[in-house]
Amino acid sequence: MQTAASRAQRLQQIEVLLLGHPEGLTRSEIAQRLGVHRATAGRDIDALSLEAAVYEREDRRIAINRDSYLNRIRLTRHEVLALHLATRLLADHSDRYNPHAASAVRKLGEAVRSVAPRIADVIEANADLLDDVRSRRDPDFLRVLERLTTAWGDGRQIDLRYYSARSETERRFRMGLHQIRAYAPGRTFHVIGQCDGEDELRTLRLDRIREATLTEYSYTIPAGGSVQSLLDSAWNVWWGHSATEIVLKFSAAVAPRVQESRWHSGEVVHSLPDGRIEWRTTVAEPREMYPWIRGWGRDVEIIAPQWLREEFISELRAMWRMYEPGER
């Protein structure tokens, strides 16, 4: 029993070692770190290769194939629920077929069935949604996503050919990735990273990346390079060094609904005597809020900034002309 337990511990230690050393380790290095004979380490590596993505490279170093490595996690029922909610959002806001997402969600359902069978049923239904044959098939998008995932996971730079919708031209970037983020309002993903020759981080929409080529150049996120600190002033994914104060007034009819949710980390809400509320926040790019503001219709009034108010007035006039009788 002691021998079996010790071997199980060594196998786990080897996994941890290899995960911590993406460059790989020799059999002698592994034996030395475990404090065992090289032959013992060799038998452990052989055993581990049967159940984990462990392999020997051409340079005789032992490594883990991170693309096929299966993580092991333990979850409580409350953690399972949190992941169910996340997978449901993923299923609802994905507009392209992603077999990796469907497989991950299905495995999650299978893994938690013994703990929460009813939740597992719903999680597996989420996987079916992601696997729906009506989902948009886009092999180029999937290939780019896979290569971006590898670049981010391995800390490697990646060469990108990108289509700019604004200029209707293609540009090339060599980027070190900081994050891949989902953007629910647009049902898209965005890539945030550092491009060669640029001081500021850049955000690229993933479905506009026409080609992605991995390089052998490594990339380390610099100290203090947290993307989240930049996004604190963003409504979603657009940030900048300047910020604009947004002031809105919501009608009494929707005031309770607005107050039920926290829409932005910097929001401040004041109740008004007539039942309306004044809602304030500061964002880097107000135009990113347009869909949200429009969604409230006549129950929201833009108070500031004045230029934003005037833009919406112009838009409403254009809408009226479009629907005015006799215009067609």
HUBELCOR-V143893 format. One record per residue. RES is the residue in one small letter. BURIAL is 1 if it has 24 or more other ideal C-beta (glycine too) atoms within 12 Angstrom, else 0. D_FIRST is the distance of its C-alpha to the first C-alpha in Angstrom with 2 decimals. Layout:
res:RES burial:BURIAL d_first:D_FIRST
res:RES burial:BURIAL d_first:D_FIRST
This chain:
res:m burial:0 d_first:0.00
res:q burial:0 d_first:3.78
res:t burial:0 d_first:5.42
res:a burial:0 d_first:5.17
res:a burial:0 d_first:6.13
res:s burial:0 d_first:8.52
res:r burial:0 d_first:9.91
res:a burial:0 d_first:10.58
res:q burial:0 d_first:12.28
res:r burial:1 d_first:14.20
res:l burial:1 d_first:15.40
res:q burial:0 d_first:16.68
res:q burial:1 d_first:18.28
res:i burial:1 d_first:20.00
res:e burial:1 d_first:21.45
res:v burial:0 d_first:22.79
res:l burial:1 d_first:24.24
res:l burial:1 d_first:25.98
res:l burial:1 d_first:27.32
res:g burial:0 d_first:28.76
res:h burial:0 d_first:30.34
res:p burial:0 d_first:32.38
res:e burial:0 d_first:33.99
res:g burial:1 d_first:30.75
res:l burial:1 d_first:28.89
res:t burial:1 d_first:28.75
res:r burial:1 d_first:25.59
res:s burial:0 d_first:26.47
res:e burial:0 d_first:26.89
res:i burial:1 d_first:23.51
res:a burial:1 d_first:21.86
res:q burial:0 d_first:23.98
res:r burial:0 d_first:23.17
res:l burial:1 d_first:19.39
res:g burial:0 d_first:19.89
res:v burial:1 d_first:18.33
res:h burial:0 d_first:20.18
res:r burial:0 d_first:22.31
res:a burial:0 d_first:20.81
res:t burial:1 d_first:17.29
res:a burial:1 d_first:19.00
res:g burial:1 d_first:20.92
res:r burial:0 d_first:18.05
res:d burial:1 d_first:16.61
res:i burial:1 d_first:20.19
res:d burial:0 d_first:20.68
res:a burial:0 d_first:17.67
res:l burial:1 d_first:18.93
res:s burial:1 d_first:22.42
res:l burial:0 d_first:21.57
res:e burial:0 d_first:20.79
res:a burial:1 d_first:22.73
res:a burial:0 d_first:26.25
res:v burial:1 d_first:25.33
res:y burial:1 d_first:27.85
res:e burial:0 d_first:29.56
res:r burial:0 d_first:33.14
res:e burial:0 d_first:36.14
res:d burial:0 d_first:35.98
res:r burial:0 d_first:32.46
res:r burial:0 d_first:30.95
res:i burial:1 d_first:27.89
res:a burial:1 d_first:28.72
res:i burial:1 d_first:28.00
res:n burial:0 d_first:30.66
res:r burial:1 d_first:31.35
res:d burial:0 d_first:33.54
res:s burial:0 d_first:30.78
res:y burial:0 d_first:27.74
res:l burial:0 d_first:26.27
res:n burial:0 d_first:25.61
res:r burial:0 d_first:23.06
res:i burial:0 d_first:24.56
res:r burial:0 d_first:24.08
res:l burial:1 d_first:27.32
res:t burial:0 d_first:28.85
res:r burial:0 d_first:31.65
res:h burial:0 d_first:34.22
res:e burial:0 d_first:32.93
res:v burial:1 d_first:33.03
res:l burial:0 d_first:36.66
res:a burial:0 d_first:37.53
res:l burial:1 d_first:36.26
res:h burial:1 d_first:38.13
res:l burial:0 d_first:41.32
res:a burial:0 d_first:40.82
res:t burial:1 d_first:40.27
res:r burial:1 d_first:43.34
res:l burial:0 d_first:45.44
res:l burial:1 d_first:44.22
res:a burial:1 d_first:45.20
res:d burial:0 d_first:48.55
res:h burial:0 d_first:49.55
res:s burial:1 d_first:48.44
res:d burial:1 d_first:51.43
res:r burial:1 d_first:49.75
res:y burial:1 d_first:47.12
res:n burial:1 d_first:43.79
res:p burial:0 d_first:41.06
res:h burial:0 d_first:38.45
res:a burial:1 d_first:39.31
res:a burial:1 d_first:39.27
res:s burial:0 d_first:35.89
res:a burial:1 d_first:34.36
res:v burial:1 d_first:35.81
res:r burial:1 d_first:34.72
res:k burial:0 d_first:31.08
res:l burial:1 d_first:31.33
res:g burial:1 d_first:32.65
res:e burial:0 d_first:29.86
res:a burial:1 d_first:27.17
res:v burial:1 d_first:28.68
res:r burial:0 d_first:29.70
res:s burial:0 d_first:27.01
res:v burial:1 d_first:28.15
res:a burial:1 d_first:31.88
res:p burial:0 d_first:33.06
res:r burial:0 d_first:36.75
res:i burial:1 d_first:36.50
res:a burial:1 d_first:34.44
res:d burial:0 d_first:37.40
res:v burial:1 d_first:39.79
res:i burial:1 d_first:37.67
res:e burial:1 d_first:37.58
res:a burial:0 d_first:41.33
res:n burial:1 d_first:41.70
res:a burial:1 d_first:40.03
res:d burial:0 d_first:42.61
res:l burial:1 d_first:45.35
res:l burial:1 d_first:44.12
res:d burial:1 d_first:44.02
res:d burial:0 d_first:47.51
res:v burial:0 d_first:49.62
res:r burial:0 d_first:52.50
res:s burial:0 d_first:50.76
res:r burial:0 d_first:52.60
res:r burial:0 d_first:51.22
res:d burial:0 d_first:51.61
res:p burial:0 d_first:49.64
res:d burial:0 d_first:51.25
res:f burial:1 d_first:50.06
res:l burial:1 d_first:46.49
res:r burial:0 d_first:46.55
res:v burial:1 d_first:47.85
res:l burial:1 d_first:45.26
res:e burial:1 d_first:42.40
res:r burial:1 d_first:43.85
res:l burial:1 d_first:44.42
res:t burial:1 d_first:40.81
res:t burial:1 d_first:39.71
res:a burial:1 d_first:42.23
res:w burial:1 d_first:41.20
res:g burial:0 d_first:37.45
res:d burial:1 d_first:37.84
res:g burial:0 d_first:40.64
res:r burial:1 d_first:43.24
res:q burial:1 d_first:46.93
res:i burial:1 d_first:48.35
res:d burial:1 d_first:51.89
res:l burial:1 d_first:53.44
res:r burial:0 d_first:56.64
res:y burial:1 d_first:57.73
res:y burial:0 d_first:60.55
res:s burial:0 d_first:62.43
res:a burial:0 d_first:64.01
res:r burial:0 d_first:66.36
res:s burial:0 d_first:67.94
res:e burial:0 d_first:67.17
res:t burial:0 d_first:66.06
res:e burial:0 d_first:62.88
res:r burial:1 d_first:61.40
res:r burial:0 d_first:58.63
res:f burial:1 d_first:56.08
res:r burial:1 d_first:53.26
res:m burial:1 d_first:50.88
res:g burial:1 d_first:47.80
res:l burial:1 d_first:46.11
res:h burial:1 d_first:45.49
res:q burial:1 d_first:44.85
res:i burial:1 d_first:45.21
res:r burial:1 d_first:46.53
res:a burial:1 d_first:47.47
res:y burial:1 d_first:51.05
res:a burial:0 d_first:51.35
res:p burial:0 d_first:55.18
res:g burial:0 d_first:55.73
res:r burial:0 d_first:52.68
res:t burial:1 d_first:51.94
res:f burial:1 d_first:49.51
res:h burial:1 d_first:50.59
res:v burial:1 d_first:49.36
res:i burial:1 d_first:49.92
res:g burial:1 d_first:49.90
res:q burial:1 d_first:51.78
res:c burial:1 d_first:54.24
res:d burial:0 d_first:55.45
res:g burial:0 d_first:58.79
res:e burial:0 d_first:58.56
res:d burial:0 d_first:58.06
res:e burial:0 d_first:57.11
res:l burial:1 d_first:54.16
res:r burial:1 d_first:55.18
res:t burial:1 d_first:54.22
res:l burial:1 d_first:54.42
res:r burial:1 d_first:54.26
res:l burial:1 d_first:51.58
res:d burial:1 d_first:53.60
res:r burial:1 d_first:56.42
res:i burial:1 d_first:54.33
res:r burial:1 d_first:55.67
res:e burial:0 d_first:53.45
res:a burial:1 d_first:50.37
res:t burial:1 d_first:49.39
res:l burial:1 d_first:46.37
res:t burial:0 d_first:47.20
res:e burial:0 d_first:45.21
res:y burial:0 d_first:46.50
res:s burial:0 d_first:44.02
res:y burial:1 d_first:44.90
res:t burial:0 d_first:43.64
res:i burial:0 d_first:44.80
res:p burial:0 d_first:46.88
res:a burial:0 d_first:46.20
res:g burial:0 d_first:48.01
res:g burial:0 d_first:48.19
res:s burial:0 d_first:46.86
res:v burial:1 d_first:48.35
res:q burial:0 d_first:47.93
res:s burial:0 d_first:50.43
res:l burial:1 d_first:52.95
res:l burial:1 d_first:52.33
res:d burial:0 d_first:52.94
res:s burial:1 d_first:56.64
res:a burial:1 d_first:56.26
res:w burial:1 d_first:56.74
res:n burial:1 d_first:54.11
res:v burial:1 d_first:53.75
res:w burial:1 d_first:57.17
res:w burial:1 d_first:57.51
res:g burial:0 d_first:60.19
res:h burial:0 d_first:61.41
res:s burial:0 d_first:64.18
res:a burial:0 d_first:63.74
res:t burial:1 d_first:66.04
res:e burial:1 d_first:66.32
res:i burial:1 d_first:66.37
res:v burial:1 d_first:68.18
res:l burial:1 d_first:68.20
res:k burial:1 d_first:69.69
res:f burial:1 d_first:68.18
res:s burial:0 d_first:70.21
res:a burial:0 d_first:69.64
res:a burial:0 d_first:68.54
res:v burial:1 d_first:65.36
res:a burial:1 d_first:64.88
res:p burial:0 d_first:62.20
res:r burial:0 d_first:60.25
res:v burial:1 d_first:60.48
res:q burial:0 d_first:59.30
res:e burial:0 d_first:56.29
res:s burial:0 d_first:54.55
res:r burial:0 d_first:54.09
res:w burial:1 d_first:55.54
res:h burial:1 d_first:55.34
res:s burial:0 d_first:53.65
res:g burial:0 d_first:57.08
res:e burial:1 d_first:59.00
res:v burial:0 d_first:61.33
res:v burial:1 d_first:62.89
res:h burial:0 d_first:66.04
res:s burial:0 d_first:67.58
res:l burial:0 d_first:71.31
res:p burial:0 d_first:73.89
res:d burial:0 d_first:74.59
res:g burial:0 d_first:70.99
res:r burial:1 d_first:70.24
res:i burial:1 d_first:67.68
res:e burial:1 d_first:67.88
res:w burial:1 d_first:64.78
res:r burial:1 d_first:64.34
res:t burial:1 d_first:61.90
res:t burial:1 d_first:62.06
res:v burial:1 d_first:60.85
res:a burial:1 d_first:61.17
res:e burial:1 d_first:62.51
res:p burial:1 d_first:64.25
res:r burial:1 d_first:64.76
res:e burial:1 d_first:61.08
res:m burial:1 d_first:61.83
res:y burial:1 d_first:64.57
res:p burial:0 d_first:62.65
res:w burial:1 d_first:61.37
res:i burial:1 d_first:64.86
res:r burial:0 d_first:66.51
res:g burial:0 d_first:64.15
res:w burial:1 d_first:65.73
res:g burial:0 d_first:69.19
res:r burial:0 d_first:72.09
res:d burial:0 d_first:69.85
res:v burial:1 d_first:69.31
res:e burial:1 d_first:71.93
res:i burial:1 d_first:71.38
res:i burial:0 d_first:73.00
res:a burial:0 d_first:71.92
res:p burial:0 d_first:72.03
res:q burial:0 d_first:75.47
res:w burial:0 d_first:74.78
res:l burial:1 d_first:71.89
res:r burial:0 d_first:74.14
res:e burial:0 d_first:76.84
res:e burial:0 d_first:74.47
res:f burial:1 d_first:73.49
res:i burial:0 d_first:77.16
res:s burial:0 d_first:78.00
res:e burial:0 d_first:75.16
res:l burial:0 d_first:76.32
res:r burial:0 d_first:79.86
res:a burial:0 d_first:78.70
res:m burial:0 d_first:76.78
res:w burial:0 d_first:79.89
res:r burial:0 d_first:82.02
res:m burial:0 d_first:79.57
res:y burial:0 d_first:79.73
res:e burial:0 d_first:83.34
res:p burial:0 d_first:85.51
res:g burial:0 d_first:87.66
res:e burial:0 d_first:85.48
res:r burial:0 d_first:84.34
